[in-house]
Amino acid sequence: MKLSNPAIKVIIISIALAYMESSVVVYLRKIYYADSDLFPIKMFDTNIGLTELGRELATLIILACIGWMCGKNRAQRFAYFLLAFAIWDIFYYVFLKMLIGWPESLFTWDILFLIPVTWDGPVLAPCIVSLNLIVFSASILYLDKKNYLETKPVISRRDSLIARAGFIIGSILILISFMEDYTSLLMKHGYLKDFWNLLSNKDFMNLITNYIPSKFDWTLFISGEVIWAFSLYFFFKVYGRKNLPVRKEI
């Protein structure tokens, strides 16, 4: 594979971004979690909390821009975004393991994201998602290379809708499995009405600094994964047929 291949560029940039991300976490762990576990969450200064939210948003923008700059059409841009996200996520944990020996295992709990609420779960779960995203991105790029995505499917539109809906529904279920823990906490204690001021709400900060999540909804997560698998099947059923006409090069 030539180094000029966009996928290679995406992988290299994503690995570099993963190291930058993990190095920031190393500093935060040194400051806030020098001799303690990740949970319960430590009391952050409001400015630090807002900075963390900004950093995560900036990371998403960078990953989206990687896909945008490396892809030549919508399919490629989406595929390279998925690939960048997956590689970044996996190597984020690889570098943390190398730098500070964390996580101890794939079942170690982590704070995965903070937007729009705190995501949590065992490290294994986001790693599974990332591996699946690599499969999705590779599938899209393969079909795009064969020019199948630019031809009109010869089978029912229903399968096309199932493929797209399956990916969306599966994604929603997986996201809920990550966010339901802290979302339930917000709803239970009535903090949703004060959502935009949570970082400055002392009662809320006292609540989460004494809260230790213990149960991940694997049923919901696996349901999302199964739906993803079916959506990928229908995706290939729609666009991967050998009898589809191939676009002629001009």
Wavefront OBJ file of the C-alpha trace (Angstrom):
o trace
v 0.000 0.000 0.000
v 1.437 3.373 -1.037
v 2.077 6.033 1.597
v 0.041 8.388 -0.559
v -3.065 6.329 0.233
v -5.460 8.599 2.190
v -6.197 5.798 4.658
v -2.515 5.714 5.686
v -2.555 9.463 6.240
v -5.722 9.175 8.309
v -4.180 6.450 10.468
v -0.936 8.367 11.054
v -2.718 11.616 11.974
v -5.183 9.782 14.232
v -2.402 7.979 16.105
v -0.595 11.291 16.641
v -3.828 12.880 17.881
v -4.372 9.925 20.220
v -0.949 10.519 21.793
v -1.729 14.208 22.324
v -5.061 13.292 23.900
v -3.572 10.657 26.185
v -0.741 12.995 27.263
v -3.293 15.573 28.433
v -5.053 12.860 30.425
v -1.719 11.877 31.997
v -1.341 15.447 33.259
v -4.919 15.543 34.562
v -4.466 12.226 36.333
v -1.271 13.509 37.940
v -3.034 16.633 39.193
v -6.423 15.231 40.250
v -5.965 11.463 40.621
v -2.401 11.020 41.822
v -3.219 8.348 44.395
v -6.866 7.488 43.795
v -9.240 5.726 41.416
v -11.006 7.474 38.542
v -14.355 7.176 40.312
v -15.873 9.004 42.035
v -15.131 12.009 39.819
v -12.980 14.667 41.465
v -14.189 18.206 42.016
v -13.005 20.218 39.027
v -12.629 23.959 38.927
v -15.341 25.421 36.654
v -12.743 26.792 34.246
v -11.013 23.410 34.039
v -14.354 21.721 33.381
v -15.189 24.149 30.580
v -11.701 23.723 29.154
v -12.196 19.954 29.087
v -15.494 20.330 27.254
v -13.793 22.609 24.739
v -10.953 20.150 24.265
v -13.351 17.310 23.523
v -15.302 19.437 21.065
v -12.044 20.473 19.373
v -11.057 16.805 19.081
v -14.329 15.968 17.326
v -13.828 18.886 14.945
v -10.304 17.704 14.130
v -11.513 14.151 13.461
v -14.308 15.453 11.235
v -11.830 17.656 9.353
v -9.548 14.661 8.796
v -12.381 12.907 7.012
v -13.349 16.051 5.129
v -9.826 16.729 3.869
v -8.923 13.137 2.975
v -12.180 12.141 1.278
v -13.131 13.054 -2.266
v -16.875 12.520 -1.891
v -19.460 12.170 0.888
v -18.971 8.420 1.248
v -15.194 8.702 1.563
v -15.393 11.624 3.971
v -17.769 9.725 6.240
v -15.630 6.569 6.018
v -12.411 8.411 6.843
v -14.111 10.143 9.764
v -15.181 6.753 11.151
v -11.669 5.390 10.594
v -10.034 8.399 12.256
v -12.362 8.172 15.263
v -11.732 4.438 15.679
v -7.941 4.627 15.390
v -7.803 7.636 17.710
v -9.919 5.872 20.333
v -7.977 2.607 20.281
v -4.531 4.221 20.408
v -5.687 6.577 23.139
v -5.895 3.531 25.420
v -2.737 2.001 23.957
v -0.720 5.104 24.867
v -2.279 5.400 28.329
v -1.282 1.786 28.981
v 2.253 2.538 27.814
v 2.601 5.801 29.766
v 0.916 5.088 33.105
v -0.038 1.394 33.003
v -3.755 2.197 32.815
v -6.306 0.680 32.247
v -5.580 -2.356 34.381
v -7.869 -4.472 32.185
v -10.463 -4.129 29.441
v -13.150 -4.160 32.136
v -11.730 -1.124 33.933
v -14.282 1.705 33.994
v -13.497 4.967 32.252
v -15.023 8.395 31.723
v -15.472 8.177 27.970
v -16.837 11.593 27.094
v -18.444 14.659 28.644
v -20.696 15.937 25.822
v -23.653 16.400 26.298
v -23.472 14.474 29.602
v -20.845 12.236 31.136
v -20.371 8.911 29.321
v -18.984 5.988 31.265
v -18.433 2.279 30.898
v -15.806 -0.469 30.747
v -12.915 0.204 28.363
v -13.907 -2.917 26.404
v -17.126 -1.279 25.167
v -15.604 1.695 23.273
v -12.898 -0.611 21.927
v -15.575 -2.895 20.457
v -17.280 0.136 18.921
v -14.001 1.293 17.395
v -13.283 -2.102 15.851
v -16.758 -2.077 14.320
v -16.223 1.432 12.970
v -13.065 0.198 11.243
v -15.140 -2.536 9.578
v -17.771 0.005 8.526
v -15.203 2.426 7.124
v -13.369 -0.341 5.254
v -16.674 -1.538 3.778
v -17.603 1.927 2.553
v -14.169 2.522 1.059
v -14.193 -0.893 -0.656
v -17.574 -0.307 -2.262
v -16.611 3.222 -3.215
v -13.428 1.955 -4.873
v -15.542 -0.485 -6.910
v -17.801 2.456 -7.846
v -20.821 0.559 -6.454
v -21.956 3.495 -4.315
v -22.487 5.730 -7.334
v -24.818 3.336 -9.122
v -28.505 2.827 -8.495
v -29.242 -0.350 -6.511
v -31.177 -2.968 -8.461
v -33.014 -4.304 -5.390
v -35.771 -2.849 -3.248
v -35.467 0.532 -1.634
v -36.632 -1.114 1.579
v -33.244 -2.776 2.079
v -31.524 0.560 1.567
v -33.718 2.168 4.215
v -33.119 -0.753 6.594
v -29.353 -0.386 6.175
v -29.406 3.331 6.972
v -32.003 3.082 9.746
v -30.162 0.141 11.311
v -26.934 2.111 11.577
v -28.741 5.077 13.124
v -30.818 3.015 15.576
v -27.845 0.862 16.560
v -25.793 4.013 17.162
v -28.525 5.509 19.339
v -28.772 2.373 21.500
v -25.005 2.263 21.967
v -24.899 5.951 22.872
v -27.712 5.483 25.384
v -25.816 2.594 27.014
v -22.895 4.978 27.591
v -24.943 7.979 28.750
v -27.848 6.441 30.667
v -25.927 6.196 33.947
v -25.368 9.907 34.479
v -28.519 10.918 32.603
v -30.555 8.850 35.089
v -28.661 10.536 37.901
v -29.578 13.974 36.540
v -33.218 13.033 36.096
v -33.510 11.362 39.485
v -32.267 14.452 41.336
v -33.963 17.012 39.088
v -30.846 18.624 37.662
v -31.929 18.562 34.000
v -33.743 21.889 34.426
v -30.419 23.449 35.462
v -28.421 21.584 32.812
v -26.483 24.583 31.464
v -25.250 25.618 34.912
v -24.233 22.217 36.267
v -20.522 22.993 36.449
v -21.245 25.872 38.833
v -23.897 23.994 40.829
v -22.254 22.987 44.101
v -24.976 20.495 45.037
v -24.574 18.698 41.705
v -20.785 18.654 41.995
v -21.055 17.209 45.501
v -23.411 14.538 44.137
v -21.157 13.318 41.325
v -18.011 13.468 43.474
v -19.598 10.836 45.691
v -21.109 8.706 42.928
v -19.454 5.477 41.757
v -21.039 3.779 38.692
v -21.061 0.012 38.950
v -23.356 -1.477 36.308
v -23.069 -1.137 32.551
v -26.093 -1.979 30.408
v -24.494 -4.682 28.255
v -27.923 -5.788 26.998
v -28.587 -2.396 25.447
v -25.049 -2.164 24.123
v -25.113 -5.619 22.538
v -28.547 -4.881 21.038
v -27.046 -1.870 19.307
v -24.124 -3.973 18.092
v -26.452 -6.642 16.679
v -28.489 -4.007 14.844
v -25.229 -2.593 13.476
v -24.333 -6.044 12.154
v -27.684 -6.362 10.383
v -27.358 -2.877 8.920
v -23.948 -3.798 7.516
v -25.469 -6.944 5.989
v -28.215 -4.925 4.300
v -25.651 -2.311 3.252
v -23.727 -4.946 1.309
v -26.979 -6.441 0.045
v -27.886 -3.089 -1.448
v -24.522 -1.930 -2.777
v -22.334 -5.019 -2.932
v -24.134 -6.959 -5.644
v -21.812 -8.068 -8.413
v -24.462 -7.475 -11.036
v -24.531 -3.755 -10.370
v -23.282 -1.751 -13.321
v -19.853 -0.230 -12.749
v -19.364 3.432 -13.519
v -17.256 3.987 -16.584
v -14.150 6.087 -16.143
v -14.072 9.237 -18.189
l 1 2 3 4 5 6 7 8 9 10 11 12 13 14 15 16 17 18 19 20 21 22 23 24 25 26 27 28 29 30 31 32 33 34 35 36 37 38 39 40 41 42 43 44 45 46 47 48 49 50 51 52 53 54 55 56 57 58 59 60 61 62 63 64 65 66 67 68 69 70 71 72 73 74 75 76 77 78 79 80 81 82 83 84 85 86 87 88 89 90 91 92 93 94 95 96 97 98 99 100 101 102 103 104 105 106 107 108 109 110 111 112 113 114 115 116 117 118 119 120 121 122 123 124 125 126 127 128 129 130 131 132 133 134 135 136 137 138 139 140 141 142 143 144 145 146 147 148 149 150 151 152 153 154 155 156 157 158 159 160 161 162 163 164 165 166 167 168 169 170 171 172 173 174 175 176 177 178 179 180 181 182 183 184 185 186 187 188 189 190 191 192 193 194 195 196 197 198 199 200 201 202 203 204 205 206 207 208 209 210 211 212 213 214 215 216 217 218 219 220 221 222 223 224 225 226 227 228 229 230 231 232 233 234 235 236 237 238 239 240 241 242 243 244 245 246 247 248 249 250
